[in-house]
Amino acid sequence: MSKQEMREEAERLIREAMAKKTVSIKQGDTRIETKCGKCGAINKVSAAPGQTRVEYHCKECGHKQKAM
Ligand SMILES: [Zn+2]
């Protein structure tokens, strides 16, 4: 392998790593901070990409509700 080829290979690996990182951020769940409608506690709920309404149980009182 020539120096030129090694340099191209290294650049390719960096590009691939960056592409994977970008994709993983896009595919990651969205963290929603929502206030419990019953006791007012702040709950952190994770939502799938594109999902706007997430059903969850309040961590403080266990009240079942939907976050938006
Ligand atoms: Zn609650």
N, CA, C, O and the ligand as a Tripos MOL2 file, in Angstrom:
@<TRIPOS>MOLECULE
protein
  273   271    69     0     0
PROTEIN
NO_CHARGES

@<TRIPOS>ATOM
      1 N           0.8430   -1.2010    0.0000 N.3       1 MET1
      2 CA          0.0000    0.0000    0.0000 C.3       1 MET1
      3 C           0.8840    1.2590    0.0000 C.2       1 MET1
      4 O           1.7970    1.3800    0.8160 O.2       1 MET1
      5 N           0.6150    2.1580   -0.8850 N.am      2 SER2
      6 CA          1.4120    3.3870   -0.9710 C.3       2 SER2
      7 C           0.9460    4.3980    0.0810 C.2       2 SER2
      8 O          -0.1120    4.2430    0.6910 O.2       2 SER2
      9 N           1.7500    5.4150    0.2730 N.am      3 LYS3
     10 CA          1.3680    6.4470    1.2460 C.3       3 LYS3
     11 C           0.0590    7.1150    0.8480 C.2       3 LYS3
     12 O          -0.7820    7.4350    1.6880 O.2       3 LYS3
     13 N          -0.0880    7.3150   -0.4600 N.am      4 GLN4
     14 CA         -1.3130    7.9340   -0.9900 C.3       4 GLN4
     15 C          -2.5280    7.0720   -0.6450 C.2       4 GLN4
     16 O          -3.5580    7.5900   -0.2140 O.2       4 GLN4
     17 N          -2.4080    5.7720   -0.8330 N.am      5 GLU5
     18 CA         -3.5140    4.8560   -0.5460 C.3       5 GLU5
     19 C          -3.8380    4.8130    0.9540 C.2       5 GLU5
     20 O          -5.0010    4.7590    1.3530 O.2       5 GLU5
     21 N          -2.7780    4.8380    1.7700 N.am      6 MET6
     22 CA         -2.9890    4.8110    3.2170 C.3       6 MET6
     23 C          -3.7370    6.0560    3.6820 C.2       6 MET6
     24 O          -4.6050    5.9990    4.5520 O.2       6 MET6
     25 N          -3.3670    7.1900    3.0680 N.am      7 ARG7
     26 CA         -4.0190    8.4420    3.4420 C.3       7 ARG7
     27 C          -5.4960    8.4170    3.0320 C.2       7 ARG7
     28 O          -6.3690    8.8640    3.7760 O.2       7 ARG7
     29 N          -5.7510    7.8890    1.8410 N.am      8 GLU8
     30 CA         -7.1400    7.8020    1.3680 C.3       8 GLU8
     31 C          -7.9640    6.8550    2.2430 C.2       8 GLU8
     32 O          -9.1340    7.1080    2.5270 O.2       8 GLU8
     33 N          -7.3260    5.7600    2.6620 N.am      9 GLU9
     34 CA         -8.0080    4.7850    3.5240 C.3       9 GLU9
     35 C          -8.3560    5.4220    4.8730 C.2       9 GLU9
     36 O          -9.4490    5.2190    5.4000 O.2       9 GLU9
     37 N          -7.4270    6.1850    5.4190 N.am     10 ALA10
     38 CA         -7.6580    6.8420    6.7090 C.3      10 ALA10
     39 C          -8.7930    7.8490    6.5980 C.2      10 ALA10
     40 O          -9.6420    7.9390    7.4850 O.2      10 ALA10
     41 N          -8.8050    8.5980    5.5130 N.am     11 GLU11
     42 CA         -9.8680    9.5900    5.3120 C.3      11 GLU11
     43 C         -11.2250    8.9170    5.1530 C.2      11 GLU11
     44 O         -12.2420    9.4180    5.6330 O.2      11 GLU11
     45 N         -11.2250    7.7720    4.4710 N.am     12 ARG12
     46 CA        -12.4710    7.0290    4.2700 C.3      12 ARG12
     47 C         -13.0320    6.5470    5.6110 C.2      12 ARG12
     48 O         -14.2360    6.6230    5.8570 O.2      12 ARG12
     49 N         -12.1400    6.0500    6.4710 N.am     13 LEU13
     50 CA        -12.5740    5.5560    7.7800 C.3      13 LEU13
     51 C         -13.1490    6.6960    8.6260 C.2      13 LEU13
     52 O         -14.1410    6.5150    9.3330 O.2      13 LEU13
     53 N         -12.5220    7.8570    8.5450 N.am     14 ILE14
     54 CA        -13.0130    9.0150    9.3060 C.3      14 ILE14
     55 C         -14.4000    9.4180    8.8040 C.2      14 ILE14
     56 O         -15.3030    9.6930    9.5930 O.2      14 ILE14
     57 N         -14.5530    9.4490    7.4730 N.am     15 ARG15
     58 CA        -15.8590    9.8060    6.9020 C.3      15 ARG15
     59 C         -16.9340    8.8160    7.3370 C.2      15 ARG15
     60 O         -18.0500    9.2100    7.6770 O.2      15 ARG15
     61 N         -16.5930    7.5340    7.3230 N.am     16 GLU16
     62 CA        -17.5620    6.4980    7.7220 C.3      16 GLU16
     63 C         -17.9480    6.6500    9.1850 C.2      16 GLU16
     64 O         -19.1180    6.5220    9.5430 O.2      16 GLU16
     65 N         -16.9530    6.9250   10.0310 N.am     17 ALA17
     66 CA        -17.2180    7.0900   11.4640 C.3      17 ALA17
     67 C         -18.1290    8.2850   11.6960 C.2      17 ALA17
     68 O         -19.0440    8.2230   12.5180 O.2      17 ALA17
     69 N         -17.8810    9.3710   10.9750 N.am     18 MET18
     70 CA        -18.7070   10.5680   11.1190 C.3      18 MET18
     71 C         -20.1260   10.3100   10.6260 C.2      18 MET18
     72 O         -21.0910   10.7760   11.2310 O.2      18 MET18
     73 N         -20.2510    9.5710    9.5330 N.am     19 ALA19
     74 CA        -21.5670    9.2510    8.9880 C.3      19 ALA19
     75 C         -22.3590    8.4100    9.9780 C.2      19 ALA19
     76 O         -23.5540    8.6330   10.1710 O.2      19 ALA19
     77 N         -21.7000    7.4510   10.6010 N.am     20 LYS20
     78 CA        -22.3740    6.5850   11.5830 C.3      20 LYS20
     79 C         -22.8410    7.3990   12.7790 C.2      20 LYS20
     80 O         -23.9410    7.1960   13.2930 O.2      20 LYS20
     81 N         -21.9950    8.3190   13.2140 N.am     21 LYS21
     82 CA        -22.3160    9.1520   14.3610 C.3      21 LYS21
     83 C         -23.5600    9.9980   14.0670 C.2      21 LYS21
     84 O         -24.4530   10.1120   14.9060 O.2      21 LYS21
     85 N         -23.6080   10.5820   12.8820 N.am     22 THR22
     86 CA        -24.7470   11.4160   12.4890 C.3      22 THR22
     87 C         -26.0220   10.5820   12.4730 C.2      22 THR22
     88 O         -27.0650   11.0130   12.9640 O.2      22 THR22
     89 N         -25.9250    9.3850   11.9030 N.am     23 VAL23
     90 CA        -27.0860    8.5020   11.8120 C.3      23 VAL23
     91 C         -27.5730    8.1050   13.2040 C.2      23 VAL23
     92 O         -28.7760    8.0820   13.4640 O.2      23 VAL23
     93 N         -26.6210    7.7910   14.1050 N.am     24 SER24
     94 CA        -27.0270    7.3300   15.4250 C.3      24 SER24
     95 C         -27.7430    8.4380   16.1940 C.2      24 SER24
     96 O         -28.6440    8.1630   16.9870 O.2      24 SER24
     97 N         -27.3420    9.6920   15.9600 N.am     25 ILE25
     98 CA        -28.0120   10.8010   16.6280 C.3      25 ILE25
     99 C         -29.4330   10.9420   16.0970 C.2      25 ILE25
    100 O         -30.3720   11.1700   16.8590 O.2      25 ILE25
    101 N         -29.5820   10.8040   14.7720 N.am     26 LYS26
    102 CA        -30.9020   10.9260   14.1620 C.3      26 LYS26
    103 C         -31.8470    9.8180   14.6250 C.2      26 LYS26
    104 O         -33.0430   10.0460   14.8040 O.2      26 LYS26
    105 N         -31.2960    8.6140   14.8170 N.am     27 GLN27
    106 CA        -32.1460    7.4810   15.1710 C.3      27 GLN27
    107 C         -32.4050    7.3830   16.6740 C.2      27 GLN27
    108 O         -33.2650    6.6200   17.1140 O.2      27 GLN27
    109 N         -31.6600    8.1550   17.4510 N.am     28 GLY28
    110 CA        -31.8050    8.0770   18.8980 C.3      28 GLY28
    111 C         -33.1530    8.5870   19.3720 C.2      28 GLY28
    112 O         -33.7980    9.3920   18.7000 O.2      28 GLY28
    113 N         -33.5690    8.1140   20.5260 N.am     29 ASP29
    114 CA        -34.8380    8.5530   21.0820 C.3      29 ASP29
    115 C         -34.7600   10.0080   21.5280 C.2      29 ASP29
    116 O         -33.7060   10.4960   21.9360 O.2      29 ASP29
    117 N         -35.8770   10.6740   21.4430 N.am     30 THR30
    118 CA        -35.9760   12.0480   21.9050 C.3      30 THR30
    119 C         -36.3280   12.0310   23.3850 C.2      30 THR30
    120 O         -37.2020   11.2780   23.8150 O.2      30 THR30
    121 N         -35.6450   12.8620   24.1610 N.am     31 ARG31
    122 CA        -35.9700   12.9480   25.5780 C.3      31 ARG31
    123 C         -36.9590   14.0870   25.7910 C.2      31 ARG31
    124 O         -36.7150   15.2310   25.4080 O.2      31 ARG31
    125 N         -38.0600   13.7470   26.4010 N.am     32 ILE32
    126 CA        -39.0940   14.7470   26.6520 C.3      32 ILE32
    127 C         -39.1800   14.9860   28.1590 C.2      32 ILE32
    128 O         -39.2290   14.0460   28.9520 O.2      32 ILE32
    129 N         -39.1980   16.2560   28.5310 N.am     33 GLU33
    130 CA        -39.4300   16.5870   29.9320 C.3      33 GLU33
    131 C         -40.8800   16.9980   30.0490 C.2      33 GLU33
    132 O         -41.3300   17.9340   29.3880 O.2      33 GLU33
    133 N         -41.5990   16.2960   30.8850 N.am     34 THR34
    134 CA        -43.0280   16.5780   30.9850 C.3      34 THR34
    135 C         -43.4600   16.6130   32.4510 C.2      34 THR34
    136 O         -42.9000   15.9230   33.3030 O.2      34 THR34
    137 N         -44.4650   17.4330   32.7130 N.am     35 LYS35
    138 CA        -44.9530   17.6160   34.0740 C.3      35 LYS35
    139 C         -46.1570   16.7160   34.3140 C.2      35 LYS35
    140 O         -47.0820   16.6660   33.5020 O.2      35 LYS35
    141 N         -46.1340   16.0230   35.4140 N.am     36 CYS36
    142 CA        -47.2360   15.1350   35.7480 C.3      36 CYS36
    143 C         -48.5080   15.9530   35.9700 C.2      36 CYS36
    144 O         -48.4940   16.9570   36.6820 O.2      36 CYS36
    145 N         -49.6040   15.5150   35.3560 N.am     37 GLY37
    146 CA        -50.8620   16.2260   35.4630 C.3      37 GLY37
    147 C         -51.5080   16.0670   36.8320 C.2      37 GLY37
    148 O         -52.4330   16.8050   37.1700 O.2      37 GLY37
    149 N         -51.0320   15.1190   37.6160 N.am     38 LYS38
    150 CA        -51.6380   14.8420   38.9170 C.3      38 LYS38
    151 C         -50.8620   15.4770   40.0660 C.2      38 LYS38
    152 O         -51.4300   16.1950   40.8890 O.2      38 LYS38
    153 N         -49.5380   15.2040   40.1150 N.am     39 CYS39
    154 CA        -48.7640   15.7050   41.2490 C.3      39 CYS39
    155 C         -47.7770   16.8050   40.8570 C.2      39 CYS39
    156 O         -47.1970   17.4430   41.7350 O.2      39 CYS39
    157 N         -47.5730   17.0410   39.5630 N.am     40 GLY40
    158 CA        -46.7050   18.1260   39.1270 C.3      40 GLY40
    159 C         -45.2280   17.7850   39.0720 C.2      40 GLY40
    160 O         -44.4000   18.6630   38.8290 O.2      40 GLY40
    161 N         -44.8860   16.5250   39.2930 N.am     41 ALA41
    162 CA        -43.4840   16.1190   39.2390 C.3      41 ALA41
    163 C         -42.9880   16.1310   37.7950 C.2      41 ALA41
    164 O         -43.7370   15.8370   36.8630 O.2      41 ALA41
    165 N         -41.7020   16.4800   37.6270 N.am     42 ILE42
    166 CA        -41.1230   16.4880   36.2820 C.3      42 ILE42
    167 C         -40.6330   15.0780   35.9570 C.2      42 ILE42
    168 O         -39.8370   14.4930   36.6910 O.2      42 ILE42
    169 N         -41.1270   14.5520   34.8440 N.am     43 ASN43
    170 CA        -40.7180   13.2270   34.3960 C.3      43 ASN43
    171 C         -39.9470   13.3460   33.0940 C.2      43 ASN43
    172 O         -40.2970   14.1440   32.2240 O.2      43 ASN43
    173 N         -38.8960   12.5500   32.9640 N.am     44 LYS44
    174 CA        -38.1600   12.4990   31.7040 C.3      44 LYS44
    175 C         -38.5930   11.2310   30.9720 C.2      44 LYS44
    176 O         -38.3960   10.1120   31.4460 O.2      44 LYS44
    177 N         -39.1860   11.4460   29.8040 N.am     45 VAL45
    178 CA        -39.7020   10.3380   29.0200 C.3      45 VAL45
    179 C         -38.9620   10.2810   27.6890 C.2      45 VAL45
    180 O         -38.6970   11.3160   27.0790 O.2      45 VAL45
    181 N         -38.6320    9.0840   27.2420 N.am     46 SER46
    182 CA        -37.9840    8.9600   25.9340 C.3      46 SER46
    183 C         -39.0130    8.5670   24.8900 C.2      46 SER46
    184 O         -39.8080    7.6500   25.0940 O.2      46 SER46
    185 N         -38.9860    9.2810   23.7580 N.am     47 ALA47
    186 CA        -39.9300    9.0380   22.6780 C.3      47 ALA47
    187 C         -39.1890    8.6100   21.4240 C.2      47 ALA47
    188 O         -38.0910    9.0960   21.1510 O.2      47 ALA47
    189 N         -39.7700    7.7240   20.6790 N.am     48 ALA48
    190 CA        -39.1780    7.3060   19.4130 C.3      48 ALA48
    191 C         -39.2560    8.4590   18.4230 C.2      48 ALA48
    192 O         -40.1520    9.2980   18.5200 O.2      48 ALA48
    193 N         -38.3180    8.5100   17.4600 N.am     49 PRO49
    194 CA        -38.3390    9.6000   16.4820 C.3      49 PRO49
    195 C         -39.6890    9.7030   15.7710 C.2      49 PRO49
    196 O         -40.2280    8.6960   15.3120 O.2      49 PRO49
    197 N         -40.2300   10.9060   15.6800 N.am     50 GLY50
    198 CA        -41.4980   11.1220   15.0020 C.3      50 GLY50
    199 C         -42.7020   10.9220   15.9000 C.2      50 GLY50
    200 O         -43.8210   11.2810   15.5330 O.2      50 GLY50
    201 N         -42.4800   10.3500   17.0770 N.am     51 GLN51
    202 CA        -43.5780   10.1140   18.0060 C.3      51 GLN51
    203 C         -43.8280   11.3740   18.8200 C.2      51 GLN51
    204 O         -42.9020   11.9350   19.4050 O.2      51 GLN51
    205 N         -45.0790   11.8160   18.8550 N.am     52 THR52
    206 CA        -45.3730   13.0580   19.5640 C.3      52 THR52
    207 C         -46.0970   12.8030   20.8800 C.2      52 THR52
    208 O         -45.9880   13.5980   21.8130 O.2      52 THR52
    209 N         -46.8290   11.7060   20.9600 N.am     53 ARG53
    210 CA        -47.5440   11.4090   22.2050 C.3      53 ARG53
    211 C         -46.9950   10.1110   22.7870 C.2      53 ARG53
    212 O         -47.0270    9.0580   22.1510 O.2      53 ARG53
    213 N         -46.4990   10.2160   23.9960 N.am     54 VAL54
    214 CA        -45.9090    9.0540   24.6500 C.3      54 VAL54
    215 C         -46.6390    8.7630   25.9510 C.2      54 VAL54
    216 O         -46.8270    9.6430   26.7920 O.2      54 VAL54
    217 N         -47.0410    7.5170   26.0940 N.am     55 GLU55
    218 CA        -47.7090    7.1260   27.3250 C.3      55 GLU55
    219 C         -46.6490    6.7720   28.3660 C.2      55 GLU55
    220 O         -45.6810    6.0730   28.0650 O.2      55 GLU55
    221 N         -46.8380    7.2570   29.5830 N.am     56 TYR56
    222 CA        -45.8630    6.9640   30.6350 C.3      56 TYR56
    223 C         -46.5470    6.9630   31.9960 C.2      56 TYR56
    224 O         -47.6710    7.4400   32.1570 O.2      56 TYR56
    225 N         -45.8400    6.4190   32.9540 N.am     57 HIS57
    226 CA        -46.3050    6.4440   34.3340 C.3      57 HIS57
    227 C         -45.4420    7.4370   35.1060 C.2      57 HIS57
    228 O         -44.2170    7.4060   34.9930 O.2      57 HIS57
    229 N         -46.0500    8.2950   35.8710 N.am     58 CYS58
    230 CA        -45.3070    9.2690   36.6650 C.3      58 CYS58
    231 C         -44.3970    8.5450   37.6590 C.2      58 CYS58
    232 O         -44.8020    7.5790   38.3060 O.2      58 CYS58
    233 N         -43.1440    9.0390   37.7650 N.am     59 LYS59
    234 CA        -42.1860    8.3870   38.6660 C.3      59 LYS59
    235 C         -42.5170    8.6440   40.1360 C.2      59 LYS59
    236 O         -42.0920    7.8900   41.0120 O.2      59 LYS59
    237 N         -43.2720    9.7040   40.4030 N.am     60 GLU60
    238 CA        -43.5910   10.0440   41.7910 C.3      60 GLU60
    239 C         -44.8610    9.3820   42.2760 C.2      60 GLU60
    240 O         -44.8760    8.7540   43.3350 O.2      60 GLU60
    241 N         -45.9490    9.5240   41.4890 N.am     61 CYS61
    242 CA        -47.2460    9.0250   41.9710 C.3      61 CYS61
    243 C         -47.7700    7.8400   41.1600 C.2      61 CYS61
    244 O         -48.7770    7.2360   41.5310 O.2      61 CYS61
    245 N         -47.0910    7.5000   40.0450 N.am     62 GLY62
    246 CA        -47.5070    6.3570   39.2570 C.3      62 GLY62
    247 C         -48.7010    6.5970   38.3530 C.2      62 GLY62
    248 O         -49.2240    5.6650   37.7420 O.2      62 GLY62
    249 N         -49.1360    7.8600   38.2680 N.am     63 HIS63
    250 CA        -50.2820    8.2070   37.4420 C.3      63 HIS63
    251 C         -49.9680    7.9770   35.9710 C.2      63 HIS63
    252 O         -48.9530    8.4450   35.4550 O.2      63 HIS63
    253 N         -50.8640    7.2440   35.3030 N.am     64 LYS64
    254 CA        -50.6700    6.9510   33.8850 C.3      64 LYS64
    255 C         -51.2250    8.0810   33.0380 C.2      64 LYS64
    256 O         -52.3670    8.5000   33.2240 O.2      64 LYS64
    257 N         -50.4100    8.5800   32.1000 N.am     65 GLN65
    258 CA        -50.8340    9.7040   31.2710 C.3      65 GLN65
    259 C         -50.0200    9.7530   29.9850 C.2      65 GLN65
    260 O         -49.1490    8.9190   29.7380 O.2      65 GLN65
    261 N         -50.3360   10.7610   29.1760 N.am     66 LYS66
    262 CA        -49.6180   10.9130   27.9060 C.3      66 LYS66
    263 C         -48.8320   12.2080   27.8930 C.2      66 LYS66
    264 O         -49.3440   13.2670   28.2580 O.2      66 LYS66
    265 N         -47.5700   12.1100   27.4640 N.am     67 ALA67
    266 CA        -46.7380   13.2960   27.3030 C.3      67 ALA67
    267 C         -46.8320   13.7660   25.8550 C.2      67 ALA67
    268 O         -47.0100   12.9590   24.9430 O.2      67 ALA67
    269 N         -46.7100   15.0760   25.6520 N.am     68 MET68
    270 CA        -46.7680   15.5900   24.2830 C.3      68 MET68
    271 C         -45.4830   16.2970   23.9180 C.2      68 MET68
    272 O         -45.3490   16.7960   22.8010 O.2      68 MET68
    273 ZN        -47.3640   12.3200   39.3910 Zn       69 ZN69
@<TRIPOS>BOND
     1     1     2 1
     2     2     3 1
     3     3     4 2
     4     3     5 am
     5     5     6 1
     6     6     7 1
     7     7     8 2
     8     7     9 am
     9     9    10 1
    10    10    11 1
    11    11    12 2
    12    11    13 am
    13    13    14 1
    14    14    15 1
    15    15    16 2
    16    15    17 am
    17    17    18 1
    18    18    19 1
    19    19    20 2
    20    19    21 am
    21    21    22 1
    22    22    23 1
    23    23    24 2
    24    23    25 am
    25    25    26 1
    26    26    27 1
    27    27    28 2
    28    27    29 am
    29    29    30 1
    30    30    31 1
    31    31    32 2
    32    31    33 am
    33    33    34 1
    34    34    35 1
    35    35    36 2
    36    35    37 am
    37    37    38 1
    38    38    39 1
    39    39    40 2
    40    39    41 am
    41    41    42 1
    42    42    43 1
    43    43    44 2
    44    43    45 am
    45    45    46 1
    46    46    47 1
    47    47    48 2
    48    47    49 am
    49    49    50 1
    50    50    51 1
    51    51    52 2
    52    51    53 am
    53    53    54 1
    54    54    55 1
    55    55    56 2
    56    55    57 am
    57    57    58 1
    58    58    59 1
    59    59    60 2
    60    59    61 am
    61    61    62 1
    62    62    63 1
    63    63    64 2
    64    63    65 am
    65    65    66 1
    66    66    67 1
    67    67    68 2
    68    67    69 am
    69    69    70 1
    70    70    71 1
    71    71    72 2
    72    71    73 am
    73    73    74 1
    74    74    75 1
    75    75    76 2
    76    75    77 am
    77    77    78 1
    78    78    79 1
    79    79    80 2
    80    79    81 am
    81    81    82 1
    82    82    83 1
    83    83    84 2
    84    83    85 am
    85    85    86 1
    86    86    87 1
    87    87    88 2
    88    87    89 am
    89    89    90 1
    90    90    91 1
    91    91    92 2
    92    91    93 am
    93    93    94 1
    94    94    95 1
    95    95    96 2
    96    95    97 am
    97    97    98 1
    98    98    99 1
    99    99   100 2
   100    99   101 am
   101   101   102 1
   102   102   103 1
   103   103   104 2
   104   103   105 am
   105   105   106 1
   106   106   107 1
   107   107   108 2
   108   107   109 am
   109   109   110 1
   110   110   111 1
   111   111   112 2
   112   111   113 am
   113   113   114 1
   114   114   115 1
   115   115   116 2
   116   115   117 am
   117   117   118 1
   118   118   119 1
   119   119   120 2
   120   119   121 am
   121   121   122 1
   122   122   123 1
   123   123   124 2
   124   123   125 am
   125   125   126 1
   126   126   127 1
   127   127   128 2
   128   127   129 am
   129   129   130 1
   130   130   131 1
   131   131   132 2
   132   131   133 am
   133   133   134 1
   134   134   135 1
   135   135   136 2
   136   135   137 am
   137   137   138 1
   138   138   139 1
   139   139   140 2
   140   139   141 am
   141   141   142 1
   142   142   143 1
   143   143   144 2
   144   143   145 am
   145   145   146 1
   146   146   147 1
   147   147   148 2
   148   147   149 am
   149   149   150 1
   150   150   151 1
   151   151   152 2
   152   151   153 am
   153   153   154 1
   154   154   155 1
   155   155   156 2
   156   155   157 am
   157   157   158 1
   158   158   159 1
   159   159   160 2
   160   159   161 am
   161   161   162 1
   162   162   163 1
   163   163   164 2
   164   163   165 am
   165   165   166 1
   166   166   167 1
   167   167   168 2
   168   167   169 am
   169   169   170 1
   170   170   171 1
   171   171   172 2
   172   171   173 am
   173   173   174 1
   174   174   175 1
   175   175   176 2
   176   175   177 am
   177   177   178 1
   178   178   179 1
   179   179   180 2
   180   179   181 am
   181   181   182 1
   182   182   183 1
   183   183   184 2
   184   183   185 am
   185   185   186 1
   186   186   187 1
   187   187   188 2
   188   187   189 am
   189   189   190 1
   190   190   191 1
   191   191   192 2
   192   191   193 am
   193   193   194 1
   194   194   195 1
   195   195   196 2
   196   195   197 am
   197   197   198 1
   198   198   199 1
   199   199   200 2
   200   199   201 am
   201   201   202 1
   202   202   203 1
   203   203   204 2
   204   203   205 am
   205   205   206 1
   206   206   207 1
   207   207   208 2
   208   207   209 am
   209   209   210 1
   210   210   211 1
   211   211   212 2
   212   211   213 am
   213   213   214 1
   214   214   215 1
   215   215   216 2
   216   215   217 am
   217   217   218 1
   218   218   219 1
   219   219   220 2
   220   219   221 am
   221   221   222 1
   222   222   223 1
   223   223   224 2
   224   223   225 am
   225   225   226 1
   226   226   227 1
   227   227   228 2
   228   227   229 am
   229   229   230 1
   230   230   231 1
   231   231   232 2
   232   231   233 am
   233   233   234 1
   234   234   235 1
   235   235   236 2
   236   235   237 am
   237   237   238 1
   238   238   239 1
   239   239   240 2
   240   239   241 am
   241   241   242 1
   242   242   243 1
   243   243   244 2
   244   243   245 am
   245   245   246 1
   246   246   247 1
   247   247   248 2
   248   247   249 am
   249   249   250 1
   250   250   251 1
   251   251   252 2
   252   251   253 am
   253   253   254 1
   254   254   255 1
   255   255   256 2
   256   255   257 am
   257   257   258 1
   258   258   259 1
   259   259   260 2
   260   259   261 am
   261   261   262 1
   262   262   263 1
   263   263   264 2
   264   263   265 am
   265   265   266 1
   266   266   267 1
   267   267   268 2
   268   267   269 am
   269   269   270 1
   270   270   271 1
   271   271   272 2
@<TRIPOS>SUBSTRUCTURE
     1 MET1         2 RESIDUE 1 A MET
     2 SER2         6 RESIDUE 1 A SER
     3 LYS3        10 RESIDUE 1 A LYS
     4 GLN4        14 RESIDUE 1 A GLN
     5 GLU5        18 RESIDUE 1 A GLU
     6 MET6        22 RESIDUE 1 A MET
     7 ARG7        26 RESIDUE 1 A ARG
     8 GLU8        30 RESIDUE 1 A GLU
     9 GLU9        34 RESIDUE 1 A GLU
    10 ALA10       38 RESIDUE 1 A ALA
    11 GLU11       42 RESIDUE 1 A GLU
    12 ARG12       46 RESIDUE 1 A ARG
    13 LEU13       50 RESIDUE 1 A LEU
    14 ILE14       54 RESIDUE 1 A ILE
    15 ARG15       58 RESIDUE 1 A ARG
    16 GLU16       62 RESIDUE 1 A GLU
    17 ALA17       66 RESIDUE 1 A ALA
    18 MET18       70 RESIDUE 1 A MET
    19 ALA19       74 RESIDUE 1 A ALA
    20 LYS20       78 RESIDUE 1 A LYS
    21 LYS21       82 RESIDUE 1 A LYS
    22 THR22       86 RESIDUE 1 A THR
    23 VAL23       90 RESIDUE 1 A VAL
    24 SER24       94 RESIDUE 1 A SER
    25 ILE25       98 RESIDUE 1 A ILE
    26 LYS26      102 RESIDUE 1 A LYS
    27 GLN27      106 RESIDUE 1 A GLN
    28 GLY28      110 RESIDUE 1 A GLY
    29 ASP29      114 RESIDUE 1 A ASP
    30 THR30      118 RESIDUE 1 A THR
    31 ARG31      122 RESIDUE 1 A ARG
    32 ILE32      126 RESIDUE 1 A ILE
    33 GLU33      130 RESIDUE 1 A GLU
    34 THR34      134 RESIDUE 1 A THR
    35 LYS35      138 RESIDUE 1 A LYS
    36 CYS36      142 RESIDUE 1 A CYS
    37 GLY37      146 RESIDUE 1 A GLY
    38 LYS38      150 RESIDUE 1 A LYS
    39 CYS39      154 RESIDUE 1 A CYS
    40 GLY40      158 RESIDUE 1 A GLY
    41 ALA41      162 RESIDUE 1 A ALA
    42 ILE42      166 RESIDUE 1 A ILE
    43 ASN43      170 RESIDUE 1 A ASN
    44 LYS44      174 RESIDUE 1 A LYS
    45 VAL45      178 RESIDUE 1 A VAL
    46 SER46      182 RESIDUE 1 A SER
    47 ALA47      186 RESIDUE 1 A ALA
    48 ALA48      190 RESIDUE 1 A ALA
    49 PRO49      194 RESIDUE 1 A PRO
    50 GLY50      198 RESIDUE 1 A GLY
    51 GLN51      202 RESIDUE 1 A GLN
    52 THR52      206 RESIDUE 1 A THR
    53 ARG53      210 RESIDUE 1 A ARG
    54 VAL54      214 RESIDUE 1 A VAL
    55 GLU55      218 RESIDUE 1 A GLU
    56 TYR56      222 RESIDUE 1 A TYR
    57 HIS57      226 RESIDUE 1 A HIS
    58 CYS58      230 RESIDUE 1 A CYS
    59 LYS59      234 RESIDUE 1 A LYS
    60 GLU60      238 RESIDUE 1 A GLU
    61 CYS61      242 RESIDUE 1 A CYS
    62 GLY62      246 RESIDUE 1 A GLY
    63 HIS63      250 RESIDUE 1 A HIS
    64 LYS64      254 RESIDUE 1 A LYS
    65 GLN65      258 RESIDUE 1 A GLN
    66 LYS66      262 RESIDUE 1 A LYS
    67 ALA67      266 RESIDUE 1 A ALA
    68 MET68      270 RESIDUE 1 A MET
    69 ZN69       273 GROUP 0 **** ****
